Amino acid sequence: MQGTVASFDATTRGGVLLLDDGTELAFGARAFDASGLRLLRLGQRLRVDTDPDGEVVRVTLPTMA
């Protein structure tokens, strides 16, 4: 699934994505830390990986494997 960064707090390393269907999906520091990224900017496109329970476990750039 993919979405766009709606907000990101570099201090807490968490934020909110706006998914393609218009819903908002929050992610925490754990998902950001798993990405290998150092910073996100508003409007940036991301791929979202979730666990079986639907919790966000990693956010990455769509071009990253």
Summary of the structure (lengths in Angstrom):
residues: 65
radius of gyration: 10.4
end to end distance: 13.6
largest distance: 28.1
contacts: 166
relative contact order: 0.27
helix: 8%
strand: 45%
